[in-house]
Amino acid sequence: MPFREINSKVVEASVVPGQRMFSQRGAMLAYRGEVAFTPNIAGGQGGLMSMIGRRVANEATPLMTVEGSGTVMFGHGGHHIQVIRLTGDTLYVEADRLLAFDGSLEQGTMFMGSQGGVMGMVRGQVTGQGLFTTTLKGRGEVAVMAHGGVIELPISPGRPVHVDPQAYVAHHGDVRNKLSTALGWRDMVGRGSGEAFQLELSGSGAVYVQASEEKL
């Protein structure tokens, strides 16, 4: 169920009988054909535990199940949209960044603290984002939202990438992440926000970074 980019802030998806997709509620802009939209209480394929995990983290982003036959245009809040194609690996993405994704993808929730102890807790304090991150695994496409567009940075062995936690959108592949402290000129001029922290991602994969430090 591939997405077609209409422009930087709108994508279109084909919906065919026997297949379904999920979208954030309120993301449908227009559609053609016989398409049904129903609230998805369990939050996709993650089931009850996935839903509980996001609610504990205050990340209960409401989803809609999209089924039928036709085409649907998606967009939300004027945010820029990036389409990510998965070929069997896992995407880690903040729940509120999800615009729409293939229903064939397996959805789950991961506790970020499991990748470095208190890292997830500190990251939540710095960025205002929860400790739980949504995971999407399989073959299909995911449309994510960001401020000011998205840059894809490859991660390869021996060449880690450091990003501002507030600019982080998502990552995929065999990637480890940890939070480090870095005092620089931004602290000297008194900005005092999240720039003192860096999110280091190492391994093999890619990270998606937005061109802004604003939260959605």
C-alpha atoms as one frame of an Amber mdcrd trajectory, in Angstrom:
protein
   0.000   0.000   0.000   2.530   2.623  -1.116   2.175   6.314  -0.357   2.375
   8.905  -3.121   3.746  12.279  -2.136   1.431  15.066  -3.324   3.699  17.731
  -1.830   5.881  18.097   1.257   2.832  18.149   3.556   0.322  15.809   1.885
   0.527  12.127   0.907  -1.992   9.915  -0.865  -2.520   6.203  -0.226  -4.406
   3.583  -2.221  -6.799   1.472  -0.162  -7.732  -1.928  -1.609 -10.236  -4.561
  -0.410  -8.781  -7.086   2.009  -6.046  -4.760   3.234  -6.116  -2.078   5.887
  -4.008   0.750   7.145  -3.866   2.915  10.240  -3.754   6.691  10.481  -3.725
   9.269  13.219  -7.228  10.551  13.921  -7.879  13.815  12.166  -5.235  13.116
   9.510  -7.672  12.386   6.661  -7.907  15.395   4.337  -9.986  13.938   1.480
 -10.788  10.617  -0.132 -12.306   9.033  -3.226 -14.212   5.759  -3.392 -15.816
   3.580  -0.745 -13.546   4.003   2.264 -14.453   3.436   5.919 -12.745   5.015
   8.926 -13.179   3.414  12.351 -11.600   4.265  15.724  -8.932   1.756  16.712
  -9.053   1.482  20.497  -6.254  -1.070  20.790  -3.843   1.103  18.792  -3.022
  -1.107  15.821  -1.574  -4.592  16.080   0.203  -4.097  19.393  -2.800  -5.322
  21.362  -3.630  -4.538  24.961  -0.062  -4.408  26.300   0.991  -2.010  23.555
  -1.929   0.249  24.394  -1.144   0.117  28.132   2.510   0.924  27.456   1.641
   4.066  25.536  -0.952   5.156  28.086   1.562   4.762  30.917   3.903   6.998
  28.922   1.113   9.454  28.106   1.513   8.518  24.443  -1.970   7.218  23.721
  -2.059   8.666  20.224  -5.510   7.763  18.846  -5.552   5.812  15.594  -8.121
   5.160  12.896  -8.459   1.939  10.911  -8.813   2.691   7.203 -10.444   0.037
   4.969 -12.341  -0.245   1.705 -11.567   0.678  -1.875 -10.306   4.067  -3.012
  -7.631   6.668  -2.366  -7.096   8.776   0.758  -5.069  11.957   1.220  -3.395
  12.447   4.593  -1.857  15.462   6.309  -1.909  16.960   9.782  -1.210  20.372
  11.270   0.727  21.552   8.237   3.665  19.369   9.295   6.172  18.092   6.769
   5.809  14.407   5.925   8.490  11.811   5.305   7.684   8.366   3.864   9.897
   5.581   5.209   9.978   2.193   3.462  10.660  -0.850   5.653  12.025  -4.056
   4.117  11.734  -6.390   7.077  13.479  -4.317   9.739  12.057  -2.370  12.694
  11.317   1.344  12.841  11.467   3.121  16.206   9.351   6.267  16.155   7.664
   8.609  18.623   3.939   7.789  18.696   2.812  11.342  17.992   5.002  11.426
  14.867   2.971   8.722  13.130   0.699  10.004  10.372  -0.256   6.728   8.652
   1.201   3.259   8.066   0.515  -0.103   6.447  -1.721  -2.383   8.487   0.550
  -5.298   7.599   3.279  -3.904   9.852   3.542  -5.397  13.335   3.130  -2.683
  15.956   4.630  -2.778  19.437   6.045  -0.611  22.203   9.607  -0.485  23.505
  10.786   1.007  26.797  13.642   3.298  25.794  15.281   2.847  29.170  16.147
  -0.723  28.187  18.837   0.646  25.873  21.050   2.261  28.455  19.420   2.206
  31.905  18.448   5.721  32.925  18.983   7.051  29.389  15.299   6.768  28.614
  14.363   8.590  31.794  16.777  11.460  31.153  15.703  11.657  27.537  12.078
  11.963  28.615  12.943  14.804  30.958  14.980  16.656  28.337  12.708  16.290
  25.338   9.287  16.108  26.961   8.741  12.832  25.084   7.715   9.646  26.839
   9.919   6.749  27.810   8.034   4.413  25.480   8.649   4.436  21.741   6.399
   2.816  19.147   7.929   0.080  17.003   6.767  -0.948  13.524   8.235  -4.103
  12.008   7.881  -5.839   8.638   7.556  -4.844   5.014   5.578  -1.725   4.205
   5.588   2.033   4.369   5.234   4.542   7.183   4.440   8.253   6.854   5.886
  10.290   9.725   5.518  13.991  10.576   8.175  16.561  11.411   8.815  20.290
  11.628  10.671  21.813   8.699  11.375  18.613   6.780  13.392  15.485   7.552
  17.015  14.530   6.927  17.984  10.839   6.714  21.447  10.166   8.138  23.031
   6.743   7.574  24.585   4.957  10.545  27.418   2.531   9.839  29.806   0.514
  12.064  32.489   2.752  13.475  30.681   5.901  12.317  28.079   6.801  14.965
  25.761   9.767  14.540  25.093  12.328  17.276  21.781  14.196  17.166  19.949
  16.718  19.301  17.307  14.676  21.176  14.693  17.327  20.404  15.384  16.989
  16.657  15.130  13.175  16.725  12.190  11.726  14.752  12.849   8.001  14.246
  15.481   5.393  13.469  15.675   1.881  12.064  18.179  -0.927  11.742  20.498
  -2.640  14.196  21.132   0.519  16.206  22.102   1.191  19.807  21.456   4.581
  21.381  22.761   6.354  24.444  22.529   9.846  25.861  25.666  11.867  26.525
  26.347  15.302  27.939  28.130  17.962  25.914  28.666  21.502  27.166  29.240
  23.994  24.392  28.762  27.559  23.290  24.973  27.278  23.413  25.149  26.763
  27.165  27.494  29.718  27.447  24.915  32.068  25.883  22.263  30.814  28.265
  19.889  28.866  26.050  19.821  26.143  28.692  17.494  23.714  26.857  18.333
  20.282  25.496  21.480  21.238  23.599  23.640  20.090  26.519  22.576  16.522
  25.687  23.371  14.489  22.605  21.758  11.257  21.483  24.444   8.953  20.091
  23.299   6.246  17.672  25.729   3.529  16.627  25.564   0.306  14.648  24.021
  -0.121  11.215  20.891   1.654   9.985  19.615   5.212   9.648  18.248   8.008
  11.820  15.714  10.627  10.755  16.206  14.143  12.070  13.845  17.091  11.688
  15.047  20.565  10.757  13.755  22.051  14.003  13.820  21.559  17.770  10.069
  22.109  18.107   7.862  19.334  19.407   4.713  18.422  17.508
